[in-house]
Amino acid sequence: MKEQEKLNFISLAKKIALLGGEEALSYFRHPNLRVDTKGSDIFDPVTEADIASEDKMRSYIQQIRPDDTILGEERGVSEGSSDFTWVLDPIDGTRAFISGIPVWTVLVSLSQNSVPILGVIYQPFTKEFFVGGLGVSDYTCKGFSTESIARKCGSLSKAFLSSTFPEIGTEFERKAFEGVASKVKLCRYGMDAYAYALLATGHLDIVVEAGLKSYDVQAPIAVIEAAGGIMTDWKGGPATNGGRVLACGDELVHKIALEMLSINI
């Protein structure tokens, strides 16, 4: 891929995330926000903001790149004829969104032949962009920009960990997670994909999750790997399809955490 094409993709991915984010932000903390649930047995929220945000992003992609495939959480797959797929999560962290907590994000990734090559994590309330892939690893916020570099903490006992546990996951998965969580210096909960962004920028060291989908992970994979981190499933394989995920900034910490998680599965 030529350098100009890479720059064009990066600019486009940020534009897509911006459009979706600003659409979602117009509903954030609105007193009359309509909230439904996807599940019958559990509360799996979806809002009118999720739908409107994804529709805004899809419309723009179809206008600019009509031959590309689009996969979104709310609208599913629109098949294209090119090698490229845009993977969209219009509001990652809907529970945070409906609670008025500004850690939800818009996720946009670009895959080529099913491999994530570019990711954007955008937090519209704070105007933060986390971009990784195609030779770039950047954090930008309101005119400030710096390179994103994952932290090498060197020891599990020094690590800061984030997860959605104990809210999600099976009892079995929760016990595996707790084995890792009991060994780290600090745990923080409930940040969804914003935690991956903080890992890529050196503020967190480990993210452990389960029950994820491809649209939850593809942008974070690109952002974290571009920042020098590593993101796999709990067996050390590719995490592109979601499921049980382990992300670390430090390779040694990843190895130790992986051994603790994989021994229980």
Long-range contacts (C-beta under 8 A, 24 or more apart in sequence): 1-134, 6-134, 6-135, 6-136, 9-110, 9-118, 9-134, 10-118, 10-131, 10-133, 10-134, 10-136, 12-64, 12-65, 13-108, 13-109, 13-110, 13-118, 13-119, 13-120, 13-131, 14-120, 14-122, 14-129, 14-131, 15-60, 16-57, 16-60, 16-61, 16-86, 16-88, 16-108, 16-120, 17-57, 17-106, 17-107, 17-108, 17-120, 17-122, 17-129, 18-122, 19-56, 19-57, 19-60, 20-53, 20-54, 20-56, 20-57, 20-88, 20-90, 20-106, 20-108, 20-122, 21-53, 21-106, 21-122, 21-123, 21-124, 22-124, 23-49, 23-52, 23-53, 23-56, 24-49, 24-50, 24-52, 24-53, 24-90, 24-91, 24-97, 24-104, 24-106, 24-124, 25-124, 25-125, 27-52, 28-97, 28-100, 28-102, 28-124, 28-125, 29-100, 33-98, 35-98, 45-94, 45-95, 45-98, 46-74, 46-94, 47-91, 47-94, 47-97, 47-98, 49-90, 49-91, 49-97, 50-74, 50-90, 50-91, 50-94, 51-75, 51-90, 53-90, 53-91, 53-106, 54-88, 54-90, 57-86, 57-88, 57-90, 57-108, 58-88, 61-86, 71-214, 71-215, 72-215, 73-213, 73-215, 83-112, 83-113, 84-110, 84-111, 84-112, 85-110, 85-111, 85-112, 85-114, 86-110, 87-111, 87-116, 87-214, 87-215, 87-218, 87-219, 88-215, 89-193, 89-215, 89-216, 89-219, 92-192, 92-193, 92-216, 93-191, 93-192, 93-193, 93-194, 95-190, 95-192, 96-190, 96-191, 96-192, 101-190, 102-126, 103-190, 103-191, 103-192, 103-194, 104-192, 104-194, 105-192, 105-193, 105-194, 105-197, 107-193, 107-215, 107-216, 107-218, 107-219, 107-220, 108-219, 109-218, 109-219, 109-221, 109-222, 110-222, 111-218, 111-240, 114-240, 115-240, 116-218, 116-219, 116-221, 116-222, 116-240, 117-222, 118-222, 119-218, 119-219, 119-220, 119-221, 119-222, 119-223, 119-226, 120-219, 120-223, 121-193, 121-194, 121-196, 121-197, 121-219, 121-220, 121-223, 123-194, 123-197, 128-197, 130-197, 130-200, 130-201, 130-223, 131-223, 131-226, 132-200, 132-222, 132-223, 132-224, 132-225, 132-226, 132-227, 133-222, 133-223, 133-225, 133-226, 136-226, 137-200, 137-223, 137-226, 137-227, 137-228, 139-200, 139-201, 148-200, 148-201, 148-202, 148-223, 148-226, 148-227, 149-201, 149-202, 149-227, 149-228, 150-199, 150-200, 150-201, 150-202, 150-224, 150-227, 150-228, 150-229, 150-249, 150-250, 151-202, 151-203, 151-204, 151-205, 151-249, 151-250, 152-249, 152-250, 153-205, 153-249, 153-250, 153-253, 154-250, 154-252, 154-253, 155-252, 155-253, 156-180, 156-183, 156-184, 156-253, 156-256, 156-257, 157-183, 157-184, 157-185, 158-185, 158-205, 159-184, 159-185, 159-186, 159-205, 159-206, 159-250, 159-253, 160-184, 160-185, 160-186, 160-187, 160-188, 160-203, 160-204, 160-205, 160-206, 161-186, 161-187, 161-188, 161-204, 161-205, 161-206, 161-207, 161-208, 162-187, 162-188, 162-189, 162-191, 162-195, 162-198, 162-199, 162-204, 162-206, 162-207, 163-187, 163-189, 163-195, 163-207, 163-208, 163-209, 164-189, 164-190, 164-191, 164-192, 164-209, 165-189, 165-208, 165-209, 165-210, 168-209, 168-210, 168-211, 169-210, 169-211, 170-210, 172-264, 173-210, 173-211, 173-244, 175-264, 176-234, 176-260, 176-261, 176-264, 176-265, 177-208, 177-210, 177-261, 179-260, 179-261, 179-264, 180-206, 180-208, 180-257, 180-260, 180-261, 181-208, 183-260, 193-219, 193-220, 196-220, 196-223, 196-224, 196-231, 196-247, 197-223, 199-224, 199-227, 199-229, 199-247, 199-248, 199-249, 200-224, 200-226, 200-227, 200-229, 200-249, 201-227, 202-249, 204-249, 205-248, 205-249, 205-250, 205-253, 206-246, 206-247, 206-248, 206-249, 206-253, 206-257, 207-245, 207-246, 207-247, 207-248, 208-245, 208-246, 208-257, 208-261, 209-244, 209-245, 210-234, 210-243, 210-244, 210-245, 211-242, 211-243, 211-244, 212-242, 212-243, 212-244, 212-245, 213-241, 213-242, 214-240, 214-241, 214-242, 215-242, 216-242, 217-241, 217-242, 217-245, 220-247, 224-249, 230-254, 232-258, 234-258, 234-261, 234-262, 234-265, 235-262, 235-265, 236-262
